[in-house]
Amino acid sequence: MNVPRRWFGGKADTVSEAFVTANPDWHTYRAGEGDRAGRKIRKVYAVGDGYVIYFIGCELYYETSPMLGKSLGTADSAQARINRLLDANTKEGTREYKINVSTLELAADAFEMFFCGERNEALEILNGIRDKLQAKEEGHLRLVYQSGTVLITALVWALYLYLWRQSRGSMPPAWLPWILAAALAILGGLFSVCLDLGSLEVNVNQQKPFLLITGATRSIVAFLAGIALLLAMRSKMFAGIAYRDGVAPSVGDPLEIAEMFFCFIAGFSESLVPNILSKSADPKVGADKTAGDKVAADKAAVGKGAADQAATDEAHDKLGEEN
């Protein structure tokens, strides 16, 4: 007995299954009726000799004859990766639900091609769907990472503006310039994060809170860099280099234009600190790709060797006939 394959577009069950009378013969599946397990079939997508592809809600199922089921390993692997990248917890009628159905219908077309013998073309379609979904998911994760940096930047600037407003009409606190230096450095750090966002290595298995905290740490690095730079500029050690008259302002004096500029530039030093994401990115992706390329190359070499041997044998046969 062939077990139905389930390929759902998400990470969790999203649509409650309606149960009807079970139909043990998958050759006679019909929309509105039950499958082997008694789940109500929403749509029979494709039927052919030895296979049927159908939907239950926005979940993709198929059943095949034993002969077709033996060669589905590569297609199943590609579809499994697609499942992990589709939106989870979608409700029927929502935009995400429709996108899941549309994506899985394209995957169903690829499986139909696979069942009809067009395996290379089908795998190319499935891998293309996976690459597109992975690029989309990585983009979302990068935005979450950036949001952590934006959040800390906004909090520091809100603190500075609040303290600046409270100090109007009176002598500003001595530490207010230092908060401004840190705020400018954090702004520079945010700019640095935005510049490097496209090349940021993320893993689709990473949790969003982790990425949010990781992005926030970049602002903290820039914060410390701004404080350290202002401390160095106002120390006697660097006064002769940093200021025209060689005299550094006192600790509580307002920032000069040059100090503001260099504090902003100091924020870019966050890029000098190793990012934890560079170590947590999945190293298996490149390894899998390399292994896949090696297998394909080995198969091509075997095929070429067989073709060369056949041509050699044919040439020998012709030579024997002529002799």
Residue frames as qw, qx, qy, qz and C-alpha x, y, z in Angstrom:
[[0.000, 0.889, 0.457, 0.000, 0.00, 0.00, 0.00],
 [0.428, 0.395, -0.008, 0.813, 1.37, 3.36, -0.98],
 [0.292, -0.642, -0.444, 0.553, 1.45, 6.03, 1.73],
 [0.264, 0.893, 0.251, 0.266, 0.40, 9.54, 0.63],
 [0.536, 0.017, -0.137, 0.833, 3.17, 12.14, 0.61],
 [0.121, -0.916, -0.369, 0.099, 2.34, 15.43, 2.35],
 [0.491, 0.135, 0.030, 0.860, 4.08, 18.61, 1.28],
 [0.137, -0.879, -0.445, 0.102, 2.63, 21.48, 3.29],
 [0.392, 0.642, 0.000, 0.659, 3.66, 25.08, 2.67],
 [0.272, -0.805, 0.176, -0.497, 4.74, 26.09, 6.13],
 [0.231, 0.362, -0.787, 0.443, 6.29, 25.17, 9.47],
 [0.228, 0.094, 0.778, -0.578, 3.07, 24.39, 11.31],
 [0.087, 0.484, 0.844, 0.215, -0.43, 23.18, 10.62],
 [0.044, 0.091, 0.035, -0.994, -2.53, 26.15, 9.60],
 [0.569, -0.036, -0.285, -0.771, -5.83, 24.85, 8.28],
 [0.567, -0.096, 0.718, -0.394, -8.04, 22.43, 10.14],
 [0.137, 0.101, -0.877, -0.449, -8.68, 19.31, 8.10],
 [0.714, 0.041, 0.130, -0.686, -12.27, 18.35, 7.29],
 [0.184, -0.175, 0.966, 0.047, -12.78, 14.59, 7.52],
 [0.743, 0.203, -0.111, -0.627, -15.15, 12.65, 5.28],
 [0.963, 0.002, 0.251, -0.095, -15.52, 9.05, 4.20],
 [0.321, -0.582, 0.644, 0.378, -12.12, 7.57, 3.39],
 [0.813, 0.525, -0.094, -0.235, -11.39, 6.35, -0.11],
 [0.732, -0.417, 0.478, 0.248, -8.76, 3.56, -0.20],
 [0.701, 0.350, 0.447, 0.431, -8.34, 3.74, -3.99],
 [0.172, -0.635, 0.068, 0.750, -6.32, 6.83, -4.89],
 [0.222, 0.110, 0.685, 0.685, -7.03, 6.26, -8.58],
 [0.089, -0.648, -0.671, -0.349, -10.58, 7.49, -7.97],
 [0.250, -0.432, -0.357, 0.789, -9.87, 10.60, -5.89],
 [0.097, 0.689, 0.479, 0.535, -12.31, 13.48, -6.52],
 [0.044, 0.275, -0.239, 0.930, -12.57, 17.03, -5.24],
 [0.570, -0.343, 0.049, -0.745, -14.93, 17.25, -2.26],
 [0.934, -0.172, -0.288, -0.125, -14.43, 13.59, -1.39],
 [0.623, -0.705, 0.340, 0.009, -12.00, 11.92, 1.00],
 [0.412, 0.603, -0.683, -0.016, -8.51, 10.60, 0.50],
 [0.661, 0.024, -0.742, 0.105, -7.10, 7.40, 1.97],
 [0.250, -0.053, -0.659, 0.707, -7.01, 8.98, 5.46],
 [0.087, -0.704, -0.703, 0.063, -10.50, 10.48, 5.18],
 [0.156, -0.509, -0.064, 0.844, -9.36, 14.09, 4.69],
 [0.482, 0.757, 0.402, -0.181, -11.50, 16.20, 2.40],
 [0.549, 0.066, 0.400, 0.730, -9.80, 16.91, -0.91],
 [0.129, 0.717, 0.142, -0.670, -10.06, 20.55, -1.94],
 [0.527, 0.720, -0.246, -0.379, -8.67, 20.11, -5.44],
 [0.862, 0.008, 0.420, 0.282, -7.32, 17.29, -7.57],
 [0.006, 0.801, -0.281, -0.528, -4.51, 19.08, -9.37],
 [0.419, 0.525, -0.642, -0.369, -3.19, 16.43, -11.74],
 [0.849, -0.066, 0.491, -0.185, -3.86, 12.77, -12.53],
 [0.453, 0.600, -0.589, -0.295, -1.77, 10.48, -14.71],
 [0.906, 0.058, -0.418, -0.041, -0.61, 6.93, -15.16],
 [0.738, -0.057, -0.492, 0.458, 0.74, 5.98, -11.79],
 [0.271, -0.096, -0.373, 0.882, 0.26, 9.23, -9.87],
 [0.132, -0.815, -0.481, -0.293, -2.23, 11.74, -8.51],
 [0.293, 0.059, -0.285, 0.911, -1.47, 15.22, -7.12],
 [0.283, -0.723, -0.539, -0.325, -4.05, 16.93, -4.93],
 [0.050, 0.386, -0.343, 0.855, -4.57, 19.67, -2.35],
 [0.456, -0.618, -0.634, 0.091, -6.12, 19.57, 1.10],
 [0.242, -0.893, -0.116, 0.361, -6.50, 23.20, 2.14],
 [0.317, 0.886, -0.331, -0.071, -3.20, 24.75, 1.06],
 [0.537, -0.472, 0.695, 0.077, -1.31, 21.51, 1.63],
 [0.585, 0.501, -0.518, -0.373, 0.13, 19.57, -1.27],
 [0.713, -0.202, 0.661, -0.113, -0.15, 15.78, -1.36],
 [0.588, 0.435, -0.530, -0.428, 0.60, 13.17, -3.93],
 [0.789, -0.165, 0.583, -0.104, 0.40, 9.41, -4.29],
 [0.387, 0.588, -0.606, -0.370, 2.29, 7.32, -6.78],
 [0.972, 0.075, -0.199, -0.099, 2.70, 3.79, -7.96],
 [0.800, -0.496, 0.211, 0.262, 5.61, 1.82, -6.46],
 [0.739, 0.305, 0.211, 0.562, 7.72, 2.31, -9.59],
 [0.161, 0.806, 0.052, 0.567, 7.51, 6.12, -9.53],
 [0.556, -0.817, 0.024, -0.151, 7.95, 6.25, -5.76],
 [0.888, -0.205, 0.041, 0.409, 11.43, 4.72, -5.92],
 [0.574, 0.267, 0.126, 0.764, 13.05, 7.69, -7.68],
 [0.113, -0.885, -0.291, -0.345, 11.61, 10.63, -5.76],
 [0.667, -0.446, -0.248, 0.542, 14.51, 11.26, -3.39],
 [0.354, 0.032, 0.093, 0.930, 15.91, 14.37, -5.09],
 [0.190, -0.531, -0.400, -0.723, 12.49, 15.90, -5.69],
 [0.605, -0.661, -0.445, 0.002, 11.39, 15.21, -2.11],
 [0.592, -0.304, -0.181, 0.724, 14.57, 16.81, -0.79],
 [0.146, 0.228, 0.199, 0.942, 14.03, 19.97, -2.83],
 [0.385, -0.602, -0.449, -0.536, 10.39, 20.19, -1.76],
 [0.643, -0.536, -0.447, 0.315, 11.30, 19.69, 1.90],
 [0.392, -0.135, -0.082, 0.906, 13.49, 22.81, 1.73],
 [0.130, -0.398, -0.361, -0.833, 10.63, 24.73, 0.14],
 [0.530, -0.607, -0.578, -0.131, 8.29, 23.69, 2.96],
 [0.562, -0.438, -0.344, 0.611, 10.58, 25.22, 5.59],
 [0.242, -0.056, 0.096, 0.964, 10.67, 28.58, 3.79],
 [0.185, -0.535, -0.556, -0.609, 6.96, 29.13, 3.22],
 [0.267, -0.402, 0.272, -0.832, 4.94, 31.29, 5.59],
 [0.255, -0.196, -0.920, 0.223, 3.53, 29.46, 8.59],
 [0.011, 0.481, 0.661, -0.576, 0.21, 29.90, 10.39],
 [0.149, 0.024, -0.360, -0.921, -1.61, 31.30, 7.38],
 [0.422, 0.370, 0.662, -0.496, -5.39, 31.52, 7.38],
 [0.390, 0.407, 0.730, 0.388, -7.54, 30.78, 4.38],
 [0.179, 0.893, 0.388, 0.145, -8.23, 33.86, 2.27],
 [0.322, -0.848, 0.141, 0.397, -5.21, 35.81, 3.49],
 [0.432, 0.815, -0.356, -0.151, -2.50, 37.07, 1.19],
 [0.185, -0.546, 0.817, -0.021, 0.05, 34.65, 2.68],
 [0.694, 0.130, 0.683, -0.189, -2.34, 31.73, 2.14],
 [0.695, 0.689, 0.104, -0.177, -2.77, 32.64, -1.52],
 [0.202, 0.786, -0.580, -0.070, 0.99, 32.98, -1.98],
 [0.448, -0.314, 0.832, -0.094, 1.52, 29.56, -0.40],
 [0.752, 0.371, 0.515, -0.177, -1.07, 27.98, -2.70],
 [0.541, 0.811, -0.159, -0.157, 0.41, 29.68, -5.76],
 [0.024, -0.688, 0.725, 0.019, 3.90, 28.52, -4.84],
 [0.527, -0.125, 0.831, -0.122, 2.81, 24.96, -4.18],
 [0.750, 0.555, 0.271, -0.235, 0.85, 24.85, -7.43],
 [0.400, 0.782, -0.469, -0.100, 4.10, 25.64, -9.23],
 [0.249, -0.440, 0.855, -0.114, 5.74, 22.86, -7.21],
 [0.729, 0.214, 0.595, -0.263, 2.88, 20.55, -8.21],
 [0.660, 0.711, -0.127, -0.206, 3.56, 21.36, -11.86],
 [0.118, 0.681, -0.722, 0.015, 7.19, 20.42, -11.28],
 [0.500, -0.170, 0.823, -0.210, 6.19, 17.11, -9.69],
 [0.781, 0.469, 0.305, -0.276, 3.91, 16.36, -12.62],
 [0.486, 0.756, -0.428, -0.100, 6.85, 16.98, -14.96],
 [0.187, -0.512, 0.826, -0.140, 8.96, 14.70, -12.77],
 [0.684, 0.089, 0.674, -0.266, 6.38, 11.92, -12.94],
 [0.742, 0.632, 0.116, -0.191, 6.24, 12.32, -16.73],
 [0.883, 0.117, 0.135, 0.434, 9.99, 11.80, -17.07],
 [0.322, 0.776, -0.062, 0.539, 11.18, 15.42, -17.32],
 [0.721, -0.539, -0.307, 0.309, 13.22, 15.13, -14.16],
 [0.513, -0.019, -0.037, 0.857, 16.01, 17.62, -14.81],
 [0.064, -0.482, -0.249, -0.838, 13.55, 20.36, -15.75],
 [0.593, -0.659, -0.406, -0.222, 11.39, 19.57, -12.71],
 [0.700, -0.409, -0.248, 0.531, 14.34, 19.74, -10.33],
 [0.321, 0.205, 0.077, 0.921, 15.39, 23.04, -11.89],
 [0.311, -0.622, -0.313, -0.647, 11.94, 24.49, -11.14],
 [0.719, -0.601, -0.346, 0.052, 11.94, 23.19, -7.56],
 [0.641, -0.201, -0.136, 0.729, 15.42, 24.53, -6.89],
 [0.126, 0.402, 0.180, 0.889, 14.43, 27.88, -8.40],
 [0.496, -0.697, -0.338, -0.392, 11.44, 28.10, -6.04],
 [0.758, -0.477, -0.264, 0.359, 13.70, 27.27, -3.10],
 [0.500, 0.055, -0.016, 0.864, 16.28, 29.91, -4.07],
 [0.101, -0.561, -0.251, -0.782, 13.60, 32.57, -4.45],
 [0.636, -0.679, -0.306, -0.200, 12.03, 31.78, -1.08],
 [0.751, -0.310, -0.205, 0.546, 15.41, 31.64, 0.62],
 [0.315, 0.273, 0.050, 0.908, 16.39, 35.05, -0.76],
 [0.346, -0.650, -0.277, -0.617, 13.07, 36.44, 0.51],
 [0.757, -0.582, -0.289, 0.068, 13.52, 34.93, 3.97],
 [0.661, -0.100, -0.125, 0.733, 17.10, 36.16, 4.23],
 [0.082, 0.484, 0.140, 0.860, 15.93, 39.66, 3.30],
 [0.555, -0.693, -0.273, -0.372, 13.36, 39.58, 6.12],
 [0.805, -0.425, -0.219, 0.350, 15.97, 38.41, 8.61],
 [0.486, 0.178, -0.032, 0.855, 18.37, 41.16, 7.57],
 [0.189, -0.628, -0.180, -0.733, 15.63, 43.72, 8.22],
 [0.734, -0.624, -0.264, -0.048, 15.10, 42.26, 11.70],
 [0.730, -0.146, -0.128, 0.655, 18.84, 42.59, 12.34],
 [0.212, 0.391, 0.090, 0.891, 18.72, 46.20, 11.13],
 [0.437, -0.709, -0.321, -0.451, 15.70, 46.87, 13.33],
 [0.744, -0.498, -0.281, 0.344, 17.76, 46.05, 16.44],
 [0.482, 0.014, -0.001, 0.876, 20.28, 48.72, 15.46],
 [0.097, -0.532, -0.296, -0.788, 17.53, 51.24, 14.69],
 [0.590, -0.673, -0.429, -0.119, 15.84, 50.56, 18.03],
 [0.651, -0.431, -0.197, 0.593, 18.93, 51.33, 20.13],
 [0.307, 0.195, 0.172, 0.916, 19.72, 54.37, 17.98],
 [0.264, -0.635, -0.387, -0.614, 16.22, 55.76, 18.49],
 [0.651, -0.648, -0.374, 0.127, 16.36, 55.17, 22.26],
 [0.582, -0.248, -0.089, 0.769, 19.70, 56.97, 22.68],
 [0.124, 0.303, 0.249, 0.912, 18.59, 59.93, 20.57],
 [0.427, -0.685, -0.449, -0.382, 15.29, 60.13, 22.46],
 [0.662, -0.549, -0.299, 0.412, 17.24, 60.19, 25.72],
 [0.441, -0.039, 0.049, 0.895, 19.53, 62.93, 24.47],
 [0.078, -0.480, -0.358, -0.797, 16.69, 65.12, 23.17],
 [0.548, -0.696, -0.450, -0.116, 14.77, 64.69, 26.42],
 [0.630, -0.470, -0.191, 0.588, 17.77, 65.69, 28.53],
 [0.313, 0.151, 0.195, 0.917, 18.61, 68.58, 26.21],
 [0.241, -0.631, -0.417, -0.609, 15.06, 69.89, 26.50],
 [0.627, -0.673, -0.373, 0.119, 15.13, 69.57, 30.28],
 [0.609, -0.325, -0.066, 0.721, 18.40, 71.53, 30.47],
 [0.239, 0.590, 0.284, 0.717, 17.24, 74.56, 28.43],
 [0.267, -0.847, -0.086, -0.451, 17.43, 77.83, 30.38],
 [0.663, -0.701, 0.263, 0.007, 19.98, 76.42, 32.78],
 [0.018, -0.670, 0.723, 0.164, 23.55, 75.25, 32.67],
 [0.869, 0.176, -0.386, -0.256, 23.62, 71.97, 30.66],
 [0.857, -0.447, 0.256, 0.024, 24.88, 68.98, 32.63],
 [0.132, -0.705, 0.632, 0.293, 28.54, 68.19, 32.16],
 [0.451, -0.074, 0.872, 0.173, 27.75, 64.75, 30.73],
 [0.603, 0.630, 0.317, -0.373, 25.28, 65.99, 28.09],
 [0.348, 0.723, -0.486, -0.347, 28.04, 66.42, 25.41],
 [0.176, -0.312, 0.932, 0.051, 29.09, 62.86, 26.08],
 [0.561, 0.363, 0.700, -0.254, 25.61, 61.59, 25.37],
 [0.519, 0.766, -0.048, -0.377, 25.61, 63.59, 22.14],
 [0.079, 0.605, -0.758, -0.230, 28.96, 62.02, 21.21],
 [0.359, -0.012, 0.930, -0.072, 27.54, 58.55, 21.82],
 [0.571, 0.578, 0.455, -0.366, 24.37, 59.39, 19.88],
 [0.402, 0.762, -0.343, -0.374, 26.37, 60.61, 16.89],
 [0.069, -0.415, 0.899, 0.123, 28.53, 57.49, 17.03],
 [0.489, 0.233, 0.813, -0.213, 25.44, 55.28, 17.12],
 [0.555, 0.712, 0.115, -0.414, 24.09, 57.15, 14.11],
 [0.240, 0.662, -0.655, -0.274, 27.34, 56.39, 12.30],
 [0.281, -0.154, 0.945, -0.066, 27.05, 52.76, 13.36],
 [0.600, 0.476, 0.538, -0.353, 23.52, 52.60, 11.94],
 [0.477, 0.757, -0.249, -0.372, 24.80, 54.01, 8.67],
 [0.006, 0.502, -0.856, -0.124, 27.56, 51.38, 8.65],
 [0.469, 0.112, 0.852, -0.203, 25.06, 48.57, 9.27],
 [0.611, 0.642, 0.249, -0.391, 22.88, 49.82, 6.41],
 [0.317, 0.722, -0.529, -0.315, 25.89, 49.86, 4.06],
 [0.016, 0.347, -0.938, -0.022, 26.85, 46.29, 4.93],
 [0.674, 0.075, 0.487, -0.550, 23.31, 44.90, 5.11],
 [0.787, 0.439, -0.223, -0.372, 23.33, 43.39, 1.63],
 [0.546, 0.439, -0.704, 0.116, 26.43, 41.30, 2.34],
 [0.451, -0.415, 0.597, -0.518, 25.35, 40.22, 5.83],
 [0.400, 0.071, -0.905, -0.123, 25.43, 36.45, 6.28],
 [0.587, -0.184, 0.385, -0.688, 22.25, 35.13, 7.85],
 [0.058, 0.002, -0.996, -0.064, 20.86, 31.67, 8.42],
 [0.498, -0.287, -0.397, -0.715, 17.20, 31.00, 7.73],
 [0.659, -0.338, -0.667, 0.084, 17.15, 28.80, 10.85],
 [0.259, 0.023, -0.442, 0.859, 18.08, 31.71, 13.13],
 [0.135, -0.709, -0.671, 0.170, 15.36, 33.08, 15.38],
 [0.147, 0.789, 0.200, 0.562, 14.23, 36.67, 14.95],
 [0.493, -0.870, -0.007, -0.021, 14.82, 37.65, 18.63],
 [0.783, -0.280, 0.211, 0.514, 18.41, 36.47, 18.25],
 [0.481, 0.435, 0.295, 0.702, 18.89, 38.64, 15.16],
 [0.156, -0.904, -0.203, -0.341, 17.24, 41.61, 16.89],
 [0.642, -0.733, 0.093, 0.203, 19.63, 41.36, 19.84],
 [0.740, -0.017, 0.284, 0.610, 22.60, 40.86, 17.53],
 [0.290, 0.684, 0.269, 0.614, 21.71, 44.01, 15.61],
 [0.369, -0.912, -0.097, -0.153, 21.35, 45.92, 18.88],
 [0.763, -0.463, 0.116, 0.436, 24.87, 44.94, 19.93],
 [0.569, 0.377, 0.223, 0.696, 26.26, 46.76, 16.89],
 [0.097, -0.863, -0.132, -0.479, 24.79, 49.99, 18.25],
 [0.692, -0.715, 0.022, 0.102, 26.33, 49.29, 21.63],
 [0.767, -0.035, 0.171, 0.617, 29.75, 48.87, 19.99],
 [0.287, 0.618, 0.199, 0.705, 29.31, 52.20, 18.20],
 [0.428, -0.865, -0.147, -0.215, 28.14, 53.80, 21.48],
 [0.762, -0.535, 0.097, 0.353, 31.33, 52.77, 23.25],
 [0.643, 0.241, 0.230, 0.689, 33.45, 53.87, 20.28],
 [0.050, 0.818, 0.194, 0.540, 31.98, 57.39, 20.41],
 [0.576, -0.817, 0.007, -0.029, 32.65, 57.73, 24.14],
 [0.815, -0.263, 0.184, 0.482, 36.20, 56.38, 23.75],
 [0.514, 0.484, 0.222, 0.673, 36.98, 58.75, 20.86],
 [0.135, -0.887, -0.090, -0.431, 35.78, 61.85, 22.70],
 [0.727, -0.667, 0.076, 0.146, 37.72, 60.78, 25.77],
 [0.768, -0.008, 0.216, 0.603, 40.86, 60.44, 23.65],
 [0.315, 0.672, 0.219, 0.633, 40.35, 63.79, 21.91],
 [0.291, -0.875, -0.024, -0.386, 39.85, 65.70, 25.14],
 [0.826, -0.459, -0.003, 0.327, 42.78, 64.14, 26.91],
 [0.126, -0.886, 0.304, 0.326, 46.04, 66.05, 27.04],
 [0.631, -0.183, 0.654, 0.374, 47.73, 63.29, 25.11],
 [0.429, 0.406, 0.646, 0.484, 45.92, 64.11, 21.82],
 [0.043, 0.862, 0.303, -0.405, 45.06, 67.77, 22.41],
 [0.145, -0.610, 0.396, 0.671, 47.90, 69.01, 20.23],
 [0.162, 0.035, 0.841, 0.515, 46.70, 66.85, 17.33],
 [0.076, 0.581, 0.808, 0.062, 42.97, 67.24, 17.67],
 [0.020, -0.918, -0.341, 0.200, 42.68, 71.01, 18.27],
 [0.488, 0.759, 0.016, 0.430, 44.11, 73.99, 16.46],
 [0.101, -0.842, 0.320, -0.422, 45.44, 75.80, 19.54],
 [0.502, 0.232, -0.780, 0.293, 46.50, 72.58, 21.23],
 [0.213, -0.120, 0.623, -0.743, 44.16, 73.13, 24.15],
 [0.232, -0.305, -0.898, -0.217, 41.38, 70.60, 24.70],
 [0.439, -0.521, -0.128, -0.721, 37.95, 71.79, 25.91],
 [0.296, -0.281, 0.728, -0.551, 36.97, 70.94, 29.43],
 [0.111, 0.114, 0.987, -0.024, 34.98, 67.82, 30.19],
 [0.239, 0.588, 0.693, -0.341, 31.57, 69.52, 30.22],
 [0.123, 0.483, -0.230, -0.836, 32.05, 71.93, 27.28],
 [0.762, 0.484, 0.221, -0.370, 29.73, 71.54, 24.26],
 [0.769, 0.067, 0.502, 0.391, 31.02, 69.52, 21.33],
 [0.060, 0.611, -0.343, -0.711, 32.86, 71.27, 18.56],
 [0.753, 0.482, -0.127, -0.429, 32.07, 70.59, 14.90],
 [0.397, 0.508, -0.764, -0.026, 35.24, 68.53, 14.44],
 [0.244, -0.171, 0.867, -0.400, 34.39, 66.43, 17.49],
 [0.717, 0.285, 0.336, -0.540, 30.90, 65.77, 16.16],
 [0.668, 0.545, -0.408, -0.300, 32.31, 64.65, 12.83],
 [0.262, 0.422, -0.858, 0.133, 34.88, 62.29, 14.31],
 [0.447, -0.041, 0.734, -0.509, 32.33, 60.85, 16.74],
 [0.786, 0.390, 0.068, -0.475, 30.07, 60.05, 13.77],
 [0.571, 0.540, -0.611, -0.094, 33.00, 58.41, 11.96],
 [0.148, -0.369, 0.852, -0.341, 33.81, 56.43, 15.11],
 [0.760, 0.088, 0.382, -0.518, 30.49, 54.65, 14.74],
 [0.766, 0.468, -0.369, -0.241, 31.82, 52.88, 11.65],
 [0.034, 0.500, -0.841, 0.202, 34.22, 51.00, 13.90],
 [0.765, -0.053, 0.469, -0.438, 31.38, 48.58, 14.65],
 [0.859, 0.446, -0.180, -0.175, 32.28, 46.89, 11.35],
 [0.287, 0.612, -0.705, 0.214, 35.76, 46.13, 12.75],
 [0.477, -0.265, 0.720, -0.429, 34.29, 43.94, 15.49],
 [0.130, 0.023, -0.944, -0.302, 33.67, 40.35, 14.28],
 [0.631, -0.099, -0.040, -0.768, 29.99, 39.66, 13.80],
 [0.488, -0.136, 0.818, -0.271, 28.60, 36.60, 15.53],
 [0.781, 0.438, 0.208, -0.393, 26.41, 35.95, 12.49],
 [0.452, 0.653, -0.576, -0.194, 29.47, 35.22, 10.35],
 [0.018, -0.310, 0.936, -0.167, 30.12, 32.17, 12.56],
 [0.493, 0.187, 0.718, -0.455, 26.51, 31.09, 12.91],
 [0.606, 0.459, -0.278, -0.587, 25.79, 31.10, 9.18],
 [0.933, 0.014, 0.336, -0.129, 25.11, 27.57, 7.92],
 [0.091, -0.612, 0.683, 0.388, 28.37, 26.16, 6.52],
 [0.557, 0.114, 0.820, 0.057, 26.51, 23.19, 5.09],
 [0.545, 0.739, 0.196, -0.345, 25.00, 25.25, 2.29],
 [0.279, 0.763, -0.520, -0.261, 28.26, 25.61, 0.44],
 [0.292, -0.317, 0.902, 0.019, 29.25, 22.05, 1.31],
 [0.628, 0.371, 0.647, -0.219, 25.99, 20.68, -0.06],
 [0.523, 0.794, -0.057, -0.305, 26.42, 22.69, -3.22],
 [0.063, 0.661, -0.727, -0.174, 29.99, 21.47, -3.64],
 [0.444, -0.073, 0.890, -0.074, 28.94, 17.87, -3.02],
 [0.643, 0.569, 0.428, -0.284, 26.09, 18.22, -5.50],
 [0.395, 0.805, -0.343, -0.281, 28.44, 19.65, -8.12],
 [0.146, -0.480, 0.861, 0.087, 30.87, 16.78, -7.52],
 [0.579, 0.191, 0.776, -0.159, 28.13, 14.18, -7.92],
 [0.601, 0.728, 0.159, -0.290, 26.94, 15.83, -11.12],
 [0.201, 0.763, -0.574, -0.219, 30.51, 15.97, -12.42],
 [0.353, -0.257, 0.900, -0.002, 31.05, 12.30, -11.57],
 [0.647, 0.428, 0.593, -0.213, 27.86, 11.34, -13.38],
 [0.490, 0.816, -0.131, -0.278, 28.88, 13.38, -16.40],
 [0.021, -0.633, 0.759, 0.151, 32.31, 11.74, -16.40],
 [0.512, 0.007, 0.855, -0.082, 30.76, 8.27, -16.20],
 [0.631, 0.637, 0.359, -0.260, 28.38, 9.11, -19.03],
 [0.327, 0.825, -0.386, -0.252, 31.21, 10.46, -21.17],
 [0.228, -0.448, 0.861, 0.077, 33.32, 7.39, -20.49],
 [0.613, 0.253, 0.735, -0.143, 30.47, 5.09, -21.48],
 [0.568, 0.773, 0.097, -0.265, 29.90, 7.06, -24.67],
 [0.128, 0.754, -0.613, -0.199, 33.60, 6.94, -25.54],
 [0.406, -0.213, 0.889, -0.004, 33.72, 3.19, -24.90],
 [0.658, 0.486, 0.538, -0.204, 30.67, 2.66, -27.10],
 [0.451, 0.834, -0.193, -0.255, 32.24, 4.68, -29.90],
 [0.092, -0.599, 0.786, 0.125, 35.47, 2.68, -29.57],
 [0.550, 0.058, 0.829, -0.086, 33.63, -0.66, -29.71],
 [0.630, 0.673, 0.291, -0.255, 31.66, 0.50, -32.74],
 [0.273, 0.815, -0.452, -0.237, 34.88, 1.51, -34.51],
 [0.279, -0.375, 0.882, 0.054, 36.45, -1.88, -33.77],
 [0.644, 0.326, 0.667, -0.182, 33.37, -3.69, -35.09],
 [0.553, 0.792, -0.001, -0.257, 33.48, -1.72, -38.33],
 [0.064, 0.720, -0.672, -0.165, 37.20, -2.40, -38.68],
 [0.469, -0.132, 0.872, -0.044, 36.60, -6.12, -38.16],
 [0.674, 0.543, 0.449, -0.221, 33.87, -6.17, -40.81],
 [0.406, 0.836, -0.281, -0.240, 36.14, -4.43, -43.35],
 [0.116, -0.546, 0.826, 0.082, 38.92, -6.93, -42.69]]
